[in-house]
Amino acid sequence: MDLDQQIQELYAKAPQDGTTPNAVMAIAPALKQIAGQLKHPQYYVLQTLDERWVTVTLNHQRQTNTQKNVLYAFATLADAKGNQASKNPQVISVPVPVTHILFQMVAMTSIDSIIFFDIPGNLNKGSEVHRDTFQKLIQMHLQQMQQAAPASPPADMA
């Protein structure tokens, strides 16, 4: 599924709450921009049986009091199953379109970044997408949309 199809699916499956579908379309350019820099259209994410994504807390090597919470996204099922957390019988590996993973980052305020392991078999190096960088990109796209939108006429004009 290409990125446009992923965005359409995300839009179609969004809760019809009057806000989420519009939010999907508003940030779609940012989703596509980041997803386009990654190597795979889908990744495997570790998930508990109650459908919660498994996150990992990493400690800074030199600054022991500094931590961050990350989500791992694996290029292959074999890579996901090779992760220590997947040894837990309550954890499964599920394929998720890349734009959907990125969209979840907006809602998952507990994670600081997502690490995408792009090279099958290599879990030593990944592409990290930081929450703050992603949020700045979203803000930039939203500001561009607002500037491009035509000004509405005054309400008292009749």
Long-range contacts (C-beta under 8 A, 24 or more apart in sequence): 1-41, 1-42, 1-97, 2-41, 3-31, 3-32, 3-35, 3-36, 3-41, 3-98, 3-99, 4-32, 6-35, 6-41, 6-97, 6-98, 6-99, 6-100, 7-31, 7-32, 7-99, 9-97, 9-100, 10-97, 10-99, 10-100, 10-103, 23-106, 24-103, 26-141, 26-142, 26-145, 27-103, 27-106, 27-138, 27-141, 27-142, 29-141, 30-134, 30-137, 30-138, 30-140, 30-141, 31-99, 31-102, 31-103, 32-99, 33-137, 34-102, 34-129, 34-134, 34-137, 35-98, 35-99, 35-102, 37-127, 38-98, 38-116, 38-118, 38-127, 39-75, 39-116, 39-118, 39-119, 39-127, 40-75, 40-98, 40-116, 40-118, 41-97, 41-98, 42-95, 42-96, 42-97, 42-98, 43-73, 43-74, 43-75, 43-95, 43-96, 43-98, 43-101, 43-116, 43-117, 44-73, 44-74, 44-75, 44-76, 44-77, 44-79, 44-80, 44-93, 44-94, 44-95, 44-96, 45-71, 45-72, 45-73, 45-74, 45-80, 45-93, 45-94, 45-96, 45-101, 46-72, 46-80, 46-83, 46-85, 46-86, 46-91, 46-92, 46-93, 47-91, 47-92, 47-93, 47-94, 48-90, 48-91, 48-92, 49-90, 49-91, 49-92, 53-104, 53-108, 54-85, 54-91, 55-108, 55-110, 55-111, 56-85, 68-112, 68-113, 69-110, 69-111, 69-112, 70-111, 70-112, 70-113, 70-114, 70-115, 70-128, 71-101, 71-105, 71-108, 71-111, 71-113, 71-114, 71-115, 72-114, 72-115, 72-117, 72-126, 73-98, 73-101, 73-114, 73-115, 73-116, 73-117, 74-117, 74-123, 75-116, 75-117, 75-118, 75-119, 75-120, 76-120, 76-121, 78-120, 78-121, 79-117, 79-120, 79-121, 79-123, 82-123, 83-123, 102-129, 102-134, 105-129, 105-131, 105-134, 106-134, 106-135, 106-138
